[in-house]
């Protein structure tokens, strides 16, 4: 099992951007997304085996977002207790996409190896993403 935590405000995969270089269209990630993927990759390298995993994998992702300052004290307490969950954008699958992209050739060879996924969004006073990867028997 591989388990690690990426501290800081989670970043969802942004829409790809395009530019023209010498008459050719070039697609690229927004800076915020690419910086976050780099952070995830660096943290994961300290917890992953030397060789990427082979075969089918299960992934659990828990996204802990900062509690909005606009919340009342009562709502903040409810959010800390897990009674209020983030239902606003970004979508849970966009967080998943960013993390899966970052883990290619680090935890696994290709995203297609992930056959089972659980993604949950929570509020917390310590924003982070918790990742757990297990091999499917």
C-alpha positions in Angstrom: 0.0 0.0 0.0 1.1 3.5 -0.8 -0.2 6.3 1.5 0.8 9.9 1.6 -0.5 13.4 2.3 0.1 16.6 0.2 -0.2 19.6 2.5 -1.7 22.9 1.3 -4.8 24.0 -0.6 -5.8 21.3 -3.1 -5.8 22.4 -6.8 -8.1 20.8 -9.3 -7.1 20.1 -12.9 -7.6 23.3 -14.8 -8.8 23.5 -18.4 -5.9 23.1 -20.9 -4.7 26.3 -22.5 -3.5 26.8 -26.1 -0.9 29.0 -27.7 0.5 29.2 -31.2 4.3 28.8 -31.6 5.7 29.2 -35.2 2.3 28.5 -36.7 1.7 25.3 -34.6 -0.9 25.0 -31.8 0.6 24.0 -28.5 -1.5 22.8 -25.6 -0.4 23.2 -22.0 -1.6 23.1 -18.4 -2.3 26.3 -16.5 0.6 27.2 -14.2 -1.4 26.6 -11.0 -2.3 23.0 -12.1 1.2 22.1 -13.3 2.8 23.5 -10.1 0.4 21.4 -8.0 1.1 18.3 -10.0 4.8 18.8 -9.5 4.2 19.1 -5.7 2.1 15.8 -5.7 4.8 14.1 -7.7 7.6 15.2 -5.3 5.7 14.1 -2.2 4.7 10.8 -3.8 8.3 9.9 -4.8 9.2 9.7 -1.1 6.4 7.1 -0.5 6.4 5.0 -3.8 8.6 2.1 -4.6 11.5 2.5 -7.0 9.6 0.9 -9.8 6.0 1.9 -10.7 3.3 -0.6 -9.7 2.0 -3.0 -12.2 -1.5 -4.4 -12.6 -4.9 -3.2 -11.4 -5.0 -0.6 -8.6 -7.5 0.9 -6.2 -7.2 4.6 -5.3 -8.8 6.5 -2.4 -8.5 10.3 -2.5 -9.6 12.6 0.3 -9.6 16.3 -0.5 -9.7 18.7 2.5 -10.5 22.2 1.4 -10.0 25.3 3.5 -13.2 26.4 5.4 -14.5 29.6 3.8 -14.0 32.7 6.0 -17.7 33.6 5.1 -19.0 30.7 7.2 -20.5 31.6 10.6 -19.0 30.1 13.7 -21.8 27.6 13.9 -21.3 26.6 10.2 -17.5 26.4 10.7 -17.9 24.0 13.6 -20.3 21.9 11.6 -17.8 21.9 8.7 -14.9 20.8 11.0 -17.1 18.0 12.3 -17.9 16.8 8.7 -21.6 17.8 8.9 -21.2 20.4 6.1 -19.4 19.2 3.0 -18.1 21.2 0.0 -20.7 21.1 -2.8 -19.3 23.9 -4.8 -16.8 23.8 -7.7 -14.3 22.4 -8.4 -15.7 18.9 -9.0 -14.2 16.0 -7.2 -13.2 14.3 -10.5 -11.0 17.4 -11.4 -9.0 16.9 -8.2 -8.7 13.2 -9.1 -7.5 14.0 -12.6 -4.7 16.3 -11.3 -3.5 13.7 -8.8 -3.7 10.8 -11.3 -1.7 12.8 -13.9 1.0 13.6 -11.3 1.4 9.9 -10.3 2.0 8.6 -13.8 5.4 6.9 -13.9 5.8 7.5 -10.2 3.2 5.2 -8.5 2.0 3.4 -11.7 2.9 3.2 -15.4 -0.5 4.6 -16.7 -3.7 6.0 -15.3 -5.6 3.1 -16.9 -4.3 0.8 -14.2 -6.6 2.5 -11.7 -9.8 0.3 -11.8 -11.5 1.5 -8.6 -11.7 5.0 -7.2 -13.1 6.7 -4.2 -13.0 10.5 -4.0 -14.4 12.5 -1.0 -14.4 16.3 -0.4 -14.3 17.7 3.1 -13.6 21.0 4.8 -10.7 21.4 7.2 -8.7 24.0 9.0 -5.6 22.2 7.5 -6.2 21.9 3.8 -4.5 18.9 2.2 -5.1 15.9 -0.1 -4.7 12.3 1.3 -3.9 9.6 -1.2 -4.0 5.9 -0.7 -3.2 3.4 -3.4 -3.5 -0.4 -3.0 -3.1 -3.3 -5.4 -6.2 -5.2 -6.4 -5.8 -8.9 -5.7 
